[in-house]
Each structure stands twice: as C-alpha cells, then as structure tokens.
Amino acid sequence: MVFDVLGKVLAASVTGPVNMGMKLLETIRDEADKELHPDESQIKEKLIALQTLLEAGQISEREYDVQEEKLIERWREIQKGKEA
C-alpha cells in the first residue's frame, strides 16, 4: 500500500509537468489558430478596437484604412466559405 502511494506520487511528479506543458502548448495552438483564422465576432472586435485607436489618435487615418481593409477582406473570405 505504501509503495502504491509512493508510486503514484512519483508518477505525478513526472506526469504533472508534462501535462502542464501539453496544456500550455494546446493553449498556444488555440490562440494562434484564433489569430490566423478569426471568426466574424473576432473581426468585429478588431474593427471596434481599430476605431478606438483611431479616435484616440494612436494610429493614423492611413493605418486605419489599411488595417480596416484587411479585416473586411478576411470577413468576406469567411462569408464566401459559409456560402460554399
């Protein structure tokens, strides 16, 4: 019985960090996927944030136009994908 408990403790000391590392990698993958393949709600959030930056004077009108066009193009791609 003592060896069973000791074995579980030792196994947990090895598998615990491995499991945490795997969870961290999964989180990084999920966040990268969101960034590379945003959905409509994320695009809307980015457009709002972009507008806020423009109004606060943190980006130029030109930079706003460039970023807005990229976001709108990505939104159009999502819409095309839904139609297919």
N, C-alpha and C positions, 0 to 999 in steps of 0.2 A: 504494500500500500504506500509506504513512504517512497519507494522507488517510482511508483506511478506518478505521484505528485511531483517528485523531483524531475522526472522525465518531462512532464507537462510544462513545468516552469522553464526548464532548459529549452524545450522546443519553442515556447512562446518568446523566449529571449532572442531566438534566431528568426522565427517567422514574423514576429511583430514588426521589426524594422523593414523586412521585405514587403509585408503587406502595406505598411505605410508608404513605402517607396512606390509600390504599384498604384496605390490610390492617388498619390501625387502625380504620377505620370498620366493616369486617366484624366485627372482634372486639367492638366496642361493640355492634353489632347483635345478635350471637350472645349476648352476656351479657345484654342487655336482654330478648331472647326467652326466655332461661332464667328470668329473674326474673318475667316476665309469664306464662309458660306452663311452670311447673315440671313435671317428671315425678315419678313416685312416689318414686324414690330421693332426689330433692332434697327432697321434702316430708318424708320420714323423717329426713333430715339436719337439716332445720329444726326438726322436733319434738324431736330429741335436743338440739340447741343451745338450744332454748327451755327444756327441762327443766334443762339445766345452768345457765342463767341464773337460773332459779327457785331451784334448790338453793344457788346462790352468793349468793342474796339480792339480786341485781341487778335483779330485776323482782318486782312484787307478784303475789300469787295471782290477783288480778283481771285484771291484764295478761296473765298466763299463760293464764287461761281464755279471754280474748278472742282472743288470737293462736292458741291451740290450735284453737278453733272455726273460725277462718278457714282454717287448714291442713287440718283434717278436711273441711271443706266443699269445698275445692279437690280433695282426694283423691277425694271422692265424685263430683265432676264428671268427673274422669279416668276413674273406673270406669264411669260412665254412657256416656262416649264409647267405651270399649272394647266395651261391650255392643251399641252401635248398629251 
